[in-house]
Amino acid sequence: MSKLRSAITPRILVLFVGFLFCVAVVLTSGFLGQTREDDSFVTTQRARVLSVDNGGMSSDPMVDGMIIGRQILEVEILTGNHVGRHVRYENTASRFFNIVGQEGMELLVQVRENSDGSIAFVATLGHSRAPFMYIFVGLFLLVLIAVGRLKGLYSALSLVFTITTVVFFMIPMILQGQSPVLAAIITSVLTAVFSILIVSDVKPKGFAAILGTFAGVLLAGVVSVFAGRVAHISGMHLEHAEEVFFQARELSINIPQLLFAGIIISSLGAVIDIAMSISSVVFEIKDVNPTIGIKELYKRGMNVGRDIMGTMSNTLILAFAGGSITVMVIIALYRLPYIHFINLNLLALEVVQGISASFGLVLTVPVTAVLAAVMASGLNKKKNI
């Protein structure tokens, strides 16, 4: 029994608890095997293209390299009640829904059945991307493990936990009517605790980083809410917000808070990085020089934090800008006068998102430096007693 207890390290315990949490949220999320209830005769299936008749297709005069028009596809249904059935149907490829079937290609199709179970019609929904997605993500995880070895494995497990928590925990909370900001904060705390304790093991420097991360994302949320109110911005300005509103139907989703929840989650990764970096440096300095005081430790932590802060702030701003490049192009095409341009909802939205997340990142530096300095000094005193 004593050998078993010694083999169960704190890190293994964290992994076990994280695994149980992931299994629980996946099973209780309601996402597995869900179907739309508004039309029981329509299903989504995979199909392989057997033959193509492109007689009605032509080159798009407006977009180079794009083919539009109508084609006749013969496909084989690969999943569902009609596996193996061959179906011919007309597929329309427009400029904005340009799914052009090719022989051997796998497509996602919508199959509508008659009341007797026979196929009424088939329509193209899109490309079948699931196999590529699984392979692509799996390849990244393998590279991460190959390069990082044991640390890479911990990073991969942390990534899986983060994705699972966001998709199967935070989103269901929002759909159940809970505050999106509260859901994002809880998700951030869970993700930070698991990720930091797995990568750094269950040590005081990890707890300092966790507290610094919590302070950073909380500050980012507070700043975003304040800035949003002052600038008269709400989640209804977000892309697809109107669609969410109509699709929610009877669900009581707090849509205006989605903007602030998104800012918290977007800043989480960078905040974890900077908090862990500062905490590690402070504890390493204290370990090398046990006589150094709290004030000097704080100063060293701040020096490191300032160096990281400059590049991380750019990372966040560029991430938001890159995701909004289409919006920026549209704004430029309108050639608006400056007074109109500077007061645009779209521009204000991007500024609030980028700056609020950067606020959280910047303020994480002094908070983590103080916490790490105090905790490292307190730990050293206990060692000396």
C-alpha positions as CSV (number, residue, x, y, z in Angstrom):
1,M,0.0,0.0,0.0
2,S,2.8,2.4,0.8
3,K,4.5,1.7,-2.6
4,L,1.2,2.5,-4.3
5,R,0.8,5.8,-2.4
6,S,4.4,6.7,-3.3
7,A,3.7,5.9,-7.0
8,I,0.6,8.2,-7.1
9,T,2.4,11.5,-7.5
10,P,0.4,14.8,-7.3
11,R,0.8,15.2,-11.1
12,I,-0.7,11.8,-11.7
13,L,-3.6,12.7,-9.4
14,V,-4.2,15.9,-11.3
15,L,-4.2,13.9,-14.6
16,F,-6.7,11.4,-13.1
17,V,-9.0,14.1,-11.9
18,G,-8.7,16.0,-15.2
19,F,-9.6,12.8,-17.1
20,L,-12.6,12.1,-15.0
21,F,-13.7,15.7,-15.4
22,C,-13.4,15.5,-19.2
23,V,-15.4,12.2,-19.4
24,A,-18.1,13.7,-17.2
25,V,-18.6,16.9,-19.1
26,V,-18.5,15.1,-22.5
27,L,-21.2,12.6,-21.4
28,T,-23.4,15.3,-19.8
29,S,-23.0,18.0,-22.4
30,G,-25.8,16.6,-24.6
31,F,-23.7,17.1,-27.7
32,L,-23.1,13.4,-28.4
33,G,-25.5,12.0,-31.0
34,Q,-27.7,15.1,-31.0
35,T,-30.0,15.6,-33.9
36,R,-32.3,18.4,-35.0
37,E,-35.9,17.9,-33.8
38,D,-37.5,20.1,-36.4
39,D,-37.4,17.6,-39.3
40,S,-37.1,13.9,-38.5
41,F,-37.0,13.0,-42.2
42,V,-33.7,14.9,-42.9
43,T,-30.3,13.5,-42.1
44,T,-26.7,14.4,-42.8
45,Q,-24.6,11.7,-44.3
46,R,-21.2,11.2,-46.0
47,A,-21.1,10.3,-49.7
48,R,-18.5,9.5,-52.3
49,V,-18.7,11.0,-55.8
50,L,-18.8,8.2,-58.5
51,S,-19.2,10.3,-61.6
52,V,-19.6,13.9,-62.6
53,D,-21.3,15.7,-65.6
54,N,-19.9,19.3,-65.8
55,G,-21.9,20.3,-68.8
56,G,-23.5,23.2,-67.0
57,M,-20.3,24.5,-65.4
58,S,-18.3,27.6,-66.6
59,S,-15.5,29.8,-65.4
60,D,-16.5,32.7,-63.1
61,P,-15.9,36.0,-64.9
62,M,-15.3,37.8,-61.6
63,V,-13.1,35.4,-59.6
64,D,-10.0,33.9,-61.2
65,G,-9.8,30.1,-61.0
66,M,-13.4,29.6,-59.8
67,I,-15.9,27.5,-61.6
68,I,-19.6,28.0,-61.1
69,G,-22.8,26.6,-62.5
70,R,-24.7,23.3,-62.3
71,Q,-23.4,19.8,-62.4
72,I,-24.9,16.3,-62.2
73,L,-23.3,14.1,-59.5
74,E,-23.7,10.4,-59.0
75,V,-22.8,9.6,-55.4
76,E,-22.7,6.5,-53.2
77,I,-24.1,7.0,-49.7
78,L,-21.5,5.9,-47.1
79,T,-23.4,6.3,-43.8
80,G,-27.0,6.1,-42.5
81,N,-30.0,4.0,-43.5
82,H,-29.1,4.1,-47.2
83,V,-25.5,2.8,-47.1
84,G,-24.4,1.6,-50.6
85,R,-27.2,3.4,-52.5
86,H,-26.3,5.2,-55.7
87,V,-28.1,8.5,-56.2
88,R,-27.9,11.1,-59.0
89,Y,-28.8,14.7,-58.3
90,E,-28.1,18.2,-59.5
91,N,-25.5,20.2,-57.6
92,T,-25.4,24.0,-57.9
93,A,-22.0,25.7,-57.3
94,S,-22.3,29.4,-56.8
95,R,-19.7,32.1,-56.0
96,F,-20.4,32.0,-52.3
97,F,-21.3,28.3,-52.0
98,N,-18.7,26.8,-54.3
99,I,-18.8,23.1,-53.6
100,V,-17.7,21.5,-56.9
101,G,-17.9,17.7,-56.9
102,Q,-15.0,15.7,-58.4
103,E,-14.8,12.0,-59.0
104,G,-13.6,10.2,-55.9
105,M,-14.2,13.1,-53.6
106,E,-16.1,12.6,-50.3
107,L,-19.0,15.1,-49.7
108,L,-21.3,15.8,-46.9
109,V,-24.9,15.5,-48.2
110,Q,-28.4,16.2,-46.8
111,V,-30.7,13.2,-47.4
112,R,-34.5,13.8,-47.1
113,E,-36.6,10.7,-46.8
114,N,-40.2,10.1,-47.7
115,S,-42.6,8.7,-45.1
116,D,-42.0,5.2,-46.3
117,G,-38.2,5.5,-45.8
118,S,-37.2,6.0,-49.5
119,I,-35.0,8.8,-50.6
120,A,-36.9,12.0,-51.6
121,F,-33.9,14.1,-52.6
122,V,-30.2,14.6,-51.9
123,A,-28.4,18.0,-51.6
124,T,-24.7,18.9,-51.1
125,L,-23.9,20.4,-47.7
126,G,-20.1,20.7,-48.0
127,H,-16.9,18.8,-48.1
128,S,-16.3,15.8,-45.8
129,R,-13.4,17.2,-43.7
130,A,-13.6,15.0,-40.6
131,P,-10.8,12.6,-41.6
132,F,-8.5,15.5,-42.5
133,M,-9.3,17.2,-39.2
134,Y,-8.5,14.1,-37.1
135,I,-5.3,13.5,-39.0
136,F,-4.2,17.1,-38.9
137,V,-4.8,17.5,-35.2
138,G,-3.2,14.1,-34.5
139,L,-0.1,15.1,-36.5
140,F,0.3,18.3,-34.5
141,L,0.1,16.4,-31.2
142,L,2.7,13.9,-32.4
143,V,5.1,16.7,-33.4
144,L,4.4,18.4,-30.1
145,I,5.3,15.2,-28.2
146,A,8.3,14.4,-30.5
147,V,9.9,17.8,-30.0
148,G,8.9,18.4,-26.4
149,R,9.1,14.8,-25.2
150,L,7.6,14.5,-21.7
151,K,6.9,18.2,-21.5
152,G,5.4,17.9,-25.0
153,L,3.1,15.1,-23.8
154,Y,2.0,17.3,-20.9
155,S,1.3,20.1,-23.3
156,A,-0.7,17.9,-25.5
157,L,-2.8,16.7,-22.6
158,S,-3.3,20.3,-21.5
159,L,-4.5,21.2,-25.0
160,V,-7.0,18.3,-25.0
161,F,-8.3,19.4,-21.6
162,T,-8.6,23.0,-22.7
163,I,-10.6,22.2,-25.9
164,T,-12.8,19.7,-24.0
165,T,-13.5,22.3,-21.2
166,V,-14.4,25.1,-23.7
167,V,-16.6,22.9,-26.0
168,F,-18.3,20.6,-23.5
169,F,-18.3,22.7,-20.3
170,M,-18.4,26.4,-21.1
171,I,-20.7,26.2,-24.2
172,P,-23.4,24.0,-22.4
173,M,-23.3,26.4,-19.5
174,I,-24.0,29.3,-21.8
175,L,-26.8,27.4,-23.5
176,Q,-28.4,26.7,-20.1
177,G,-28.8,30.4,-19.5
178,Q,-25.7,30.9,-17.3
179,S,-23.7,34.1,-17.6
180,P,-21.2,33.8,-20.4
181,V,-18.7,35.9,-18.5
182,L,-19.1,33.6,-15.4
183,A,-18.8,30.6,-17.6
184,A,-15.6,32.0,-19.2
185,I,-14.0,32.8,-15.8
186,I,-14.7,29.3,-14.4
187,T,-13.4,27.8,-17.6
188,S,-10.3,29.9,-17.4
189,V,-9.6,28.9,-13.8
190,L,-10.1,25.2,-14.6
191,T,-7.9,25.4,-17.6
192,A,-5.2,27.3,-15.8
193,V,-5.1,25.0,-12.8
194,F,-4.9,21.8,-15.0
195,S,-2.4,23.2,-17.5
196,I,0.0,24.8,-15.0
197,L,0.0,22.0,-12.5
198,I,0.5,19.4,-15.3
199,V,3.4,21.3,-16.9
200,S,5.1,22.6,-13.8
201,D,4.0,19.8,-11.4
202,V,2.2,20.6,-8.1
203,K,4.7,23.2,-6.7
204,P,4.4,26.6,-5.2
205,K,5.5,28.3,-8.4
206,G,2.6,26.7,-10.1
207,F,0.1,28.1,-7.6
208,A,1.6,31.6,-7.9
209,A,1.1,31.3,-11.7
210,I,-2.5,30.1,-11.2
211,L,-3.3,33.1,-9.0
212,G,-1.6,35.5,-11.4
213,T,-3.6,34.0,-14.3
214,F,-6.9,34.3,-12.5
215,A,-6.1,37.9,-11.7
216,G,-5.2,38.6,-15.4
217,V,-8.3,37.1,-17.0
218,L,-10.5,38.7,-14.3
219,L,-9.0,42.1,-15.0
220,A,-9.4,41.6,-18.8
221,G,-13.1,40.8,-18.2
222,V,-13.6,43.8,-15.9
223,V,-11.9,46.2,-18.3
224,S,-13.8,44.8,-21.3
225,V,-17.2,45.2,-19.6
226,F,-16.3,48.8,-18.5
227,A,-14.9,49.7,-21.9
228,G,-18.0,48.1,-23.7
229,R,-20.4,50.2,-21.6
230,V,-18.5,53.4,-22.0
231,A,-18.2,52.9,-25.8
232,H,-21.8,51.6,-26.0
233,I,-20.8,48.2,-27.3
234,S,-22.5,44.9,-26.6
235,G,-22.3,41.4,-27.8
236,M,-25.0,42.2,-30.3
237,H,-22.3,43.9,-32.4
238,L,-20.5,40.6,-32.8
239,E,-20.4,38.7,-36.1
240,H,-23.2,36.1,-36.2
241,A,-24.8,37.5,-33.0
242,E,-28.1,38.0,-34.8
243,E,-28.0,34.4,-36.0
244,V,-27.3,33.2,-32.5
245,F,-30.3,35.2,-31.3
246,F,-32.7,33.6,-33.7
247,Q,-31.2,30.0,-33.4
248,A,-31.4,30.2,-29.6
249,R,-35.2,30.3,-29.8
250,E,-36.5,29.5,-26.3
251,L,-33.0,29.3,-24.8
252,S,-32.2,32.2,-22.5
253,I,-28.7,33.0,-23.8
254,N,-27.2,36.2,-22.6
255,I,-25.9,37.3,-26.0
256,P,-24.5,40.8,-25.0
257,Q,-22.1,39.1,-22.6
258,L,-20.7,36.8,-25.3
259,L,-18.3,39.6,-26.4
260,F,-16.7,39.8,-22.9
261,A,-16.6,36.0,-22.5
262,G,-14.7,35.8,-25.8
263,I,-12.2,38.4,-24.7
264,I,-11.5,36.4,-21.5
265,I,-11.0,33.1,-23.4
266,S,-8.9,34.8,-26.1
267,S,-6.5,36.3,-23.5
268,L,-6.2,33.1,-21.5
269,G,-3.4,31.4,-23.3
270,A,-1.1,34.5,-23.3
271,V,-1.9,35.2,-19.7
272,I,-1.0,31.7,-18.6
273,D,2.3,31.9,-20.6
274,I,3.4,35.2,-19.0
275,A,2.3,34.2,-15.5
276,M,4.2,30.8,-15.6
277,S,7.3,32.5,-17.1
278,I,7.5,35.1,-14.3
279,S,6.7,32.7,-11.5
280,S,9.4,30.2,-12.8
281,V,12.0,32.9,-13.0
282,V,11.3,34.3,-9.5
283,F,11.5,30.8,-7.9
284,E,14.7,29.9,-9.8
285,I,16.3,33.2,-8.6
286,K,15.3,32.5,-5.1
287,D,16.7,28.9,-5.3
288,V,20.0,30.1,-6.6
289,N,20.3,33.1,-4.2
290,P,18.3,32.2,-1.0
291,T,19.3,35.5,0.7
292,I,17.6,37.7,-1.9
293,G,14.7,39.7,-0.5
294,I,11.1,40.1,-1.6
295,K,11.6,43.5,-3.0
296,E,14.5,42.4,-5.2
297,L,12.7,39.3,-6.3
298,Y,9.8,41.4,-7.3
299,K,12.1,43.7,-9.3
300,R,13.7,40.8,-11.1
301,G,10.3,39.3,-11.9
302,M,9.1,42.7,-13.3
303,N,12.2,42.9,-15.5
304,V,11.5,39.6,-17.1
305,G,7.8,40.4,-17.3
306,R,8.4,43.7,-19.1
307,D,10.5,41.9,-21.8
308,I,7.8,39.3,-22.3
309,M,5.0,41.8,-22.1
310,G,6.1,43.7,-25.2
311,T,6.0,40.7,-27.6
312,M,2.9,39.2,-26.0
313,S,0.9,42.4,-26.4
314,N,1.8,42.4,-30.1
315,T,0.7,38.8,-30.3
316,L,-2.8,39.5,-28.9
317,I,-3.3,42.7,-31.0
318,L,-2.2,40.9,-34.2
319,A,-4.3,37.9,-33.4
320,F,-7.5,40.1,-33.1
321,A,-6.4,42.1,-36.2
322,G,-5.7,38.9,-38.2
323,G,-9.2,37.6,-37.4
324,S,-10.8,40.8,-38.5
325,I,-8.8,41.5,-41.7
326,T,-12.0,41.1,-43.8
327,V,-13.6,43.8,-41.7
328,M,-10.6,46.1,-42.2
329,V,-10.8,45.6,-45.9
330,I,-14.5,46.4,-46.0
331,I,-13.9,49.6,-44.0
332,A,-11.1,50.6,-46.4
333,L,-13.3,50.0,-49.4
334,Y,-16.0,52.4,-48.1
335,R,-13.5,55.3,-48.1
336,L,-15.3,56.8,-45.1
337,P,-14.3,60.3,-43.8
338,Y,-12.2,60.1,-40.6
339,I,-14.9,61.3,-38.3
340,H,-17.1,58.5,-39.5
341,F,-14.3,55.9,-39.5
342,I,-13.1,56.5,-36.0
343,N,-16.7,56.2,-34.6
344,L,-17.6,53.0,-36.4
345,N,-19.1,50.1,-34.3
346,L,-16.9,47.6,-36.1
347,L,-13.7,49.6,-35.3
348,A,-14.7,50.2,-31.7
349,L,-15.4,46.5,-31.3
350,E,-12.0,45.4,-32.5
351,V,-10.3,48.1,-30.4
352,V,-12.1,47.0,-27.2
353,Q,-11.4,43.3,-27.8
354,G,-7.7,43.8,-28.5
355,I,-6.9,46.4,-25.8
356,S,-9.0,44.7,-23.1
357,A,-7.2,41.5,-23.6
358,S,-3.8,43.3,-23.5
359,F,-4.9,45.1,-20.3
360,G,-5.3,41.7,-18.6
361,L,-1.9,40.6,-20.0
362,V,-0.1,43.7,-18.8
363,L,-1.6,43.7,-15.4
364,T,-0.8,40.0,-14.9
365,V,2.9,41.0,-14.8
366,P,3.0,42.9,-11.5
367,V,0.4,40.7,-9.8
368,T,2.3,37.5,-10.6
369,A,5.7,39.1,-9.7
370,V,4.3,40.1,-6.2
371,L,2.7,36.7,-5.6
372,A,5.7,34.7,-6.7
373,A,8.1,36.9,-4.7
374,V,6.1,36.5,-1.5
375,M,5.5,32.8,-1.9
376,A,9.1,32.0,-2.8
377,S,10.4,34.0,0.2
378,G,7.9,32.2,2.5
379,L,8.9,28.8,1.2
380,N,12.5,29.6,1.7
381,K,11.9,30.6,5.3
382,K,10.2,27.3,6.0
383,K,13.2,25.4,4.6
384,N,15.5,27.3,6.9
385,I,13.5,26.6,10.0
